[in-house]
Amino acid sequence: MYFLRRIRYAFAIPWQRTLYIMFIAQLMTAIGFSSIWPFFPLYVNELGSSTGMSLELLAGLVFSAQAFTMMIASPVWGNLADRYGRKLMVERAMFGGSAILLLMGFVQSAEQLVILRAIQGLITGKIAAANALGGSVAPHEHAGYGMGLLQVGQGTGVALGPIIGGVIADRWGYSATFYVTAVLLLLGGRLVFFGVQEHFKPRPAGAKGQAGLRAAWREIYSFAGVPVTFVLQFFSQLGFNLLAPILPLFIPTLLGPAQEINTFTGLVVGINAAAATISSLFFGP
């Protein structure tokens, strides 16, 4: 009873209710996205190429196409978030991502998958949008708690998703993982749409902070330590993503033909994500 009273009390406070709803949505989205990405190279192998391109190259393009288009689109979505609100951007990412992921379950070639991944990068970007919304609704003195809660949701989902996705892929095929992910994003989007309240006030025209992308980058890099952190983060992500297209293809070579390849792949990736999440609690993200 005490636990239920605590939950009821927490949900009675608007900003806490928004954060907890965002936590659930973040968890669902992270489970969904992470349940498919470790298996893209295996899915590419199953689909085959319609143009004769190398499957290894296509496996790499499946990852890089989404990252490249997201890099281009993110500043645009950030600008629109400042004009029209963060909640709208979260809904755009979740509903748009749900539609694209559903289509991925119906593709007939690896080239079609690469195209949809590029489109996914253009319209998603859920993590940044959710963090911006969570940071904007929490009072200043609770901003750290709010961001930490969303990071826990993200990390937990990334740890659980590959294992869940591996089991689904082994039981019902790769297409089923895309259908499940699409449903998770759709439900998360509806949760945000109906449950989150954002009292957004757009910046006045000509207000400070709208000086343009180049000026914004200069301001960011003027802070001590940011350039070094950026370089370290770049090489950290580069090292991880060099392995991402290859690891799922390497693991089957260690297993027998009768073993559940996707479940083992998901377990390896999930354990890695869980270890990273736990270590961040002690050493920082």
Secondary structure, DSSP 8 states (H G I E B T S, - for coil): -HHHHHHHHHHHSHHHHHHHHHHHHHHHHHHHHHTTGGGHHHHHHHH--SS---HHHHHHHHHHHHHHHHHHHHHHHHHHHHHH-HHHHHHHHHHHHHHHHHHHTT--SHHHHHHHHHHHHHH--HHHHHHHHHHHHS-GGGHHHHHHHHHHHHHHHHHHHHHHHHHHHHHH-HHHHHHHHHHHHHHHHHHHHHH---------TT-TT-S-HHHHHHHHHTSTTHHHHHHHHHHHHHHHHHHTTTHHHHHHHHS-TTS-HHHHHHHHHHHHHHHHHHHHHHH--
